[in-house]
Amino acid sequence: MTKIPRINIYECAGCGLCTFALSEVFRMAPEGRSEVYAPNKAEKTAIQKVIDNCPVGAVHWYDDGK
């Protein structure tokens, strides 16, 4: 099973911390919230650091079932 990062748009505060820390994976969406656009462009340890440091806990691992 493959884990990929996901952002809960209802929890995201739009602070941009994830986009600043790991811009190759996260970006700001037009709605002012972060989004995952390239989940495989960084090491899982780097993504885990973003998950651990999200101030509102909006970034999570998602099991894609593969």
C-alpha positions in Angstrom: 0.0 0.0 0.0 1.2 3.4 -0.9 0.9 6.4 1.4 0.5 9.8 -0.1 0.1 13.2 1.6 -3.3 14.9 1.6 -4.5 18.2 2.9 -7.9 18.5 4.5 -9.1 21.8 2.9 -11.6 22.3 5.8 -8.8 22.2 8.3 -6.2 24.1 6.3 -5.7 27.7 7.6 -3.8 28.8 4.4 -0.6 29.8 6.3 1.6 28.4 3.6 4.1 26.7 5.9 3.9 23.5 3.9 4.4 25.3 0.6 7.4 27.1 2.0 9.0 24.0 3.5 8.3 21.7 0.5 7.3 23.6 -2.6 8.0 20.6 -4.8 5.0 18.8 -3.2 2.7 21.5 -2.0 1.4 24.7 -3.5 -1.3 27.3 -2.7 -4.6 26.8 -4.5 -6.6 29.7 -5.9 -8.9 29.4 -2.9 -6.1 30.4 -0.6 -5.5 26.9 0.9 -2.6 24.6 0.3 -2.9 21.6 -1.9 -0.8 18.6 -2.9 0.2 18.7 -6.5 3.2 16.3 -6.7 3.0 13.8 -3.9 6.0 11.7 -5.1 8.5 14.6 -5.5 10.0 14.4 -2.0 11.2 11.8 0.4 8.6 10.5 2.9 10.8 11.8 5.8 10.6 15.3 4.4 6.8 15.1 4.0 6.5 13.7 7.5 8.3 16.8 8.9 5.7 19.0 7.1 2.9 16.8 8.6 4.4 17.1 12.1 4.8 20.9 11.8 1.4 21.9 10.3 0.0 24.3 12.9 -3.6 23.1 12.4 -2.9 19.4 11.6 -4.4 19.6 8.1 -1.7 17.5 6.4 -2.2 13.8 6.7 -1.0 10.5 5.1 -3.6 8.8 2.9 -3.5 5.2 1.9 -4.3 5.0 -1.8 -5.0 1.3 -1.6 -2.3 0.2 -4.0 
